[in-house]
Amino acid sequence: MLREYGRGNRLYVQAQQIWLILSAHAVLRGKESLNGLPKGLISYGDLAELMGKDRRAGHTLGRQLGIVGYYCLSCELPPLNVIVVTEKEEEPGWRVVWTPGNSVKKDQRRVLKYAWFKLRPPTIKALKDVYYGDDFGAD
């Protein structure tokens, strides 16, 4: 039986939905701009809308994006979350997860060059393990 993403989903379930959206966005839109943003980037508001939320909910997606970022780093992948940016500053939020030793810009380029469609999406359990793991949200 198919299940839909919707209101009330746990953060790690929302993280799986975000993974699907961002990996597709990176592959399919990585060479073009969306709503005036630099090529391949997506705003928090646009992400929220693609998730079926009001675009104003974009500012509430930090923890879910963190789960995606930490999962990517644990698998030695470029962190997908870095392509989500504010509309005005065109920069990720202050709690963005990126590869230690890299810059956000370098990770953005890596995300947009990666062949995301060769990977299976992470399971909800794998994302839940990241969320409840010792390193999640550590400063």
N, C-alpha and C positions, 0 to 999 in steps of 0.2 A: 504494500500500500504506500502510495506517495504521501509525503507530508510537506506542508508549506511552512516557510518562514513567516513569522508574524509577531504580533504584540505579545509581550510577556516572555519571549524567548530568553534563555539564560545568556550571559555575556559570551560564553564560549560557543554557543550556537550562533549567535550574531557574528562572532569572529569567523566562523566557517562561511557564512553568507558573504562577509566582507572579502574573504580570500577569493571566492568565486568571482566577485565583481572586479576586484583589483587585478587579479591575474588576467582576466579577459580584457580589461581596460589596457593593461600594459602591453599586451600582444596586439590588440586590434586598434588602439588609439595611440600607441607609442610614437607614431610618426606625425601626428597632427595635434592641433590644439583644440581644446574644448572650452567654450565660453570665454575665450580670450586669454586663457592660461598658457604658460609655456608648454611646448609639446609633451604629451604623455602624462601631464599632471591632472589631478581631479580635485575639486574642492570638497570640503567637508559637507557642504550643502548638497552638492550633486550626488555624493555618495549616499547621504541620507535618503534622498529621493529615490535612488536606485534600489534602496532597501525597502521602499514602500512607506517611508516616514516623511513627515513634513521636513523641508530643508532646514528649518531652524533647529532641528534635532541634531544637526551635524556636530555641534559643539559638545554633544554627550557621548561621542564615539571613541574617546581617548583610550579607555581601558580595553575595548574590543580591538582597537588598532594595535595596542600594546601586546595583546595576546598573539596577534598575527606576526608582529615584529619579532618577539622573542621566539616564537615557533620557527620562523625563518632562520634566525641566528643559530638555533639549536641544531638545525639541519644543514648548516653552512650554506645557506641561500642568501641572496640579497634581500634585505628586509622590505617586503611589499608595502608596508605602511608609509614609507617615505614619500610616496607619490601623492599622498593626500595633503593638500595645502589650504591655507586660508585664501579667500578670494582677493583680499586687499594686498597683503604682503607677499603672497605667492610662496609662502614658507610653511613647513609643517609646524604643528603646535609645539609648545615648549617641552612636552614629555615624549617626543618622538624617539623611537628606538632605531639606532643605526649601528653599523658595524664599527666596533672599536678600532681606532686608527684610521678610519675613513672620514670623509666629510659627508654631509647629507647629499650634496650635489653629486659626489662620486657614486654614492649608493643609488641615487635616482637614475643615473646613467646605467648602472649595472642592472637595475630592475627592468628598465626598458629594453635592454639587450637580451635578457634571459628568455629562454624557450619554455615559458610556463606551461604550455599545453602538453609538454612531455610528462608532466607530473600528475599523479592522482591528487585530488584535494585532500587535505588532512582530515582525519576523522574527528568527530566531536570529542571523542575520548582523548585523542592526542592533544587537542586544544584545551580541554578541561585540565589535563595533566600540567600543561604550561601554566594555566591560570592559578592552579593550586600549588605549583612548584615553589621552591625556595627563592628562585631568582626573579620571579615576576614582580615588577614594580620596584625592584631594588635600585637605589640611587648610587 
